[in-house]
Amino acid sequence: MTNWRQQIDDVIKAQGFEKKIPDLSQSDFDAIQEFLDQKARAAFENICDQLNTFQNIRADVVEAKSLIHPTITAFELLVYKMSQPKLTYRLHFARRQEGLYAFGEYSTPNIYGENTRFHKTGLERLISHIWEDDIATDFSGVLGTKF
């Protein structure tokens, strides 16, 4: 006789759903903040410096409220073309069974200049396996298609 729990899991997983993962712990928040301070901010600032070498293009790295916890200071990379907002890029974090993952997200502003929808990019890795170049490459891919 098959296990009914396993049957339910198989049916739900076959439809693309994942099991719930426990909420983030304080040590997870600390690891995320350390990642943001050491790798993400440096990557965002390097991208910003590169973009600011062009005329009529301006980029800024700004602190933003984190969606996952109020104590985390997150960053967003804002790109302007001819003084108009064109693109916002940020990182999102989640816990999976394998560990803490970072995901790239971008938004193009609506006609009012608001970022109402963020879309996932190709970046989806354990934070221990992400380097500055990975973030910059992910951003470059978004820039090439959405700018």
C-alpha positions as CSV (number, residue, x, y, z in Angstrom):
1,M,0.0,0.0,0.0
2,T,1.4,3.4,-1.0
3,N,1.7,6.2,1.5
4,W,-1.2,8.7,1.0
5,R,1.0,11.6,2.1
6,Q,3.5,10.8,-0.6
7,Q,0.7,10.6,-3.2
8,I,-0.6,14.0,-2.2
9,D,2.9,15.5,-2.4
10,D,3.5,14.0,-5.8
11,V,0.2,15.3,-7.2
12,I,0.8,18.8,-5.9
13,K,4.4,18.9,-6.9
14,A,3.5,17.7,-10.4
15,Q,1.4,20.9,-10.8
16,G,4.5,23.1,-10.0
17,F,3.9,23.9,-6.4
18,E,6.7,23.7,-3.8
19,K,6.5,22.8,-0.2
20,K,6.4,25.6,2.3
21,I,9.8,26.5,3.8
22,P,10.1,27.6,7.4
23,D,10.2,31.4,7.9
24,L,13.6,33.1,7.9
25,S,15.5,33.1,11.2
26,Q,17.6,35.9,12.7
27,S,20.7,34.2,11.4
28,D,19.2,34.2,7.9
29,F,18.6,38.0,8.3
30,D,22.2,38.5,9.4
31,A,23.5,36.5,6.4
32,I,21.3,38.4,4.0
33,Q,22.4,41.8,5.4
34,E,26.1,40.7,5.2
35,F,25.6,39.6,1.6
36,L,23.9,42.9,0.7
37,D,26.7,45.0,2.4
38,Q,29.7,43.0,1.0
39,K,28.7,41.8,-2.4
40,A,25.4,43.4,-3.7
41,R,26.2,47.0,-2.8
42,A,29.7,46.8,-4.4
43,A,28.1,45.3,-7.6
44,F,25.4,48.0,-7.7
45,E,28.0,50.7,-7.2
46,N,30.2,49.4,-9.9
47,I,27.3,49.2,-12.4
48,C,26.3,52.7,-11.4
49,D,29.8,54.0,-12.0
50,Q,29.8,52.4,-15.4
51,L,26.4,53.8,-16.4
52,N,27.3,57.3,-15.2
53,T,30.1,57.5,-17.8
54,F,27.5,58.0,-20.5
55,Q,25.8,61.3,-21.4
56,N,22.1,61.7,-20.6
57,I,22.2,58.5,-18.5
58,R,22.2,58.6,-14.7
59,A,22.2,55.7,-12.3
60,D,21.8,55.8,-8.5
61,V,22.1,53.2,-5.7
62,V,19.5,53.9,-3.1
63,E,18.7,52.3,0.2
64,A,15.2,50.7,0.2
65,K,13.0,49.0,2.7
66,S,13.3,45.3,2.6
67,L,10.2,43.3,1.9
68,I,11.3,40.4,4.1
69,H,12.2,42.2,7.3
70,P,12.3,45.8,8.6
71,T,15.8,45.5,10.0
72,I,17.4,44.7,6.6
73,T,18.7,47.6,4.6
74,A,18.3,46.6,1.0
75,F,19.5,48.5,-2.1
76,E,17.9,49.3,-5.5
77,L,19.7,50.4,-8.6
78,L,17.8,53.2,-10.4
79,V,18.6,54.0,-14.0
80,Y,17.4,57.3,-15.6
81,K,17.5,58.2,-19.3
82,M,17.2,61.9,-20.1
83,S,16.1,62.5,-16.5
84,Q,13.2,60.0,-16.8
85,P,13.2,56.9,-14.7
86,K,13.7,53.9,-17.0
87,L,14.6,50.8,-14.9
88,T,14.9,49.7,-11.3
89,Y,16.8,46.6,-10.3
90,R,16.9,44.9,-6.9
91,L,17.5,41.5,-5.2
92,H,14.9,39.4,-3.5
93,F,15.7,36.7,-1.0
94,A,13.9,33.5,0.1
95,R,14.8,30.3,2.0
96,R,14.5,27.0,0.2
97,Q,15.5,23.5,1.4
98,E,19.0,24.0,0.0
99,G,19.6,27.3,1.8
100,L,19.2,31.1,1.3
101,Y,18.6,32.1,-2.4
102,A,18.8,35.4,-4.0
103,F,16.7,36.4,-7.1
104,G,17.2,39.3,-9.4
105,E,14.1,41.5,-10.0
106,Y,13.5,44.5,-12.3
107,S,10.7,46.9,-12.9
108,T,10.1,49.5,-15.6
109,P,8.1,52.4,-14.4
110,N,4.5,53.1,-15.4
111,I,3.5,56.5,-17.0
112,Y,3.5,58.0,-13.5
113,G,7.1,56.9,-12.8
114,E,6.0,54.3,-10.3
115,N,7.4,50.8,-10.0
116,T,4.3,48.8,-9.4
117,R,5.4,45.4,-10.8
118,F,8.7,43.6,-10.3
119,H,9.6,40.7,-12.6
120,K,12.1,38.0,-12.0
121,T,15.3,37.9,-13.9
122,G,17.6,34.9,-14.7
123,L,19.5,35.2,-11.4
124,E,18.5,32.5,-9.0
125,R,21.3,31.1,-6.8
126,L,22.4,30.4,-3.3
127,I,23.8,33.6,-1.8
128,S,27.0,31.7,-1.0
129,H,27.4,31.1,-4.8
130,I,26.8,34.6,-6.1
131,W,29.6,37.0,-6.9
132,E,29.6,40.7,-8.0
133,D,30.0,39.6,-11.6
134,D,26.9,37.4,-11.5
135,I,24.8,40.4,-10.4
136,A,26.4,42.6,-13.0
137,T,25.8,40.0,-15.7
138,D,22.2,39.6,-14.7
139,F,21.6,43.4,-14.7
140,S,23.3,43.7,-18.1
141,G,20.9,41.1,-19.5
142,V,17.9,43.1,-18.2
143,L,19.4,46.4,-19.5
144,G,19.8,44.9,-23.0
145,T,16.2,44.0,-23.2
146,K,14.3,46.6,-21.1
147,F,16.2,49.8,-21.6
